Amino acid sequence: MSTTQDGKSTAAKSIDIVFLQDATGSQGPYIQAARQAIQQICLKVSASAELSKGAIRFGLIAFRDHPPQDTSFVTKNFGFTAEQSVMKKNLDGLIASGGGDGPEAQTAALADALNLEWAEGAAKMVVLITDAPPHGIGEDGDGFTESPDQNDPLQLARQMAERGITLFVIACEPSLSRYRNAVDFYKALADITSGKVFPLTLAEKLGDYIVGTTIETIETEKLIAEFEEVIVDDIYGSETPMAQVTDKLHSKLADTGVQINTLNVENIYNESPQSTSNTNVWLSAPTIAAARPKVVQVEGPRVKSEFVGRGARAPEVAFMQQAINMSQATRVVRQSAMRQSAVAPGGAMTPSASSKYYRG
């Protein structure tokens, strides 16, 4: 748990966690795992983050696809609840079925999540659990060239960043990586909000991923609350480059011995110049339509050989308290700045109308 410079706890008051649960035919094991994880999440997060009863609110938005690909439903928005029993009941009612073509209605689910009634001052996180990409990113056999609801996921992610909502993607593998663009796209989408993509090869590990991610998010929020004003003053008041602000914060936290609980999941993906280029294309594009022509074909398998096929091993997962790393310091700085900024493609930021540095 992080502490202030004088050693006092800076425990978060509450956290809102929204599951965007793919409810198409292949997702039965993951829905079951999420159902089983709810009590574990409440108990472990409450104990580790010193949250009182009722301080954790769960949201659930199930999604399938747009007609004519699927005629059952596009999204089912269950809203927020602080009751474990209600969340479990909502998950109990989900049946994995349908889906139509490969891509699904993730964009509609993201739009629903953005428009939920989030608690003021709460740590806010969205967990997207899926084995498929959204419509419009250039996958073979996609029944649509864009999301039929006219929303763009890149723009939705930038709005999430401005509102302090962090997106994490649980990539159900090896299914997701069979798509040409999905892995690189989701890495960019999560990165816009300073979130992460976590590859999941065993459904029963889903609870561990969510618990670790939630606790790490809460502890990151404590650091944002402590340093946000100083960070924003450095960036907009003193016009200090963000990289320099990040180095300064990282050094300060290292010198004072700050540690936070951190979820580390082994990277199962083969990285390449092409995949890195694609992620940067999605990051810098104003819309997915603008990015598609610039995305290049990645050569070779996306997942390392030891994680696929007969005898495949699961990625190593560790959750431990450790000194804050540069990636976490970057998240604190970026999220502090984004919450007082308008976020443009590529991550460019200008002071928002609510910021004291706004010039009109």
Order of alpha helices (4+ residues) and beta strands (2+ residues): beta-alpha-beta-beta-alpha-alpha-beta-alpha-beta-alpha-beta-alpha-alpha-beta-alpha-alpha-beta-alpha-beta-beta
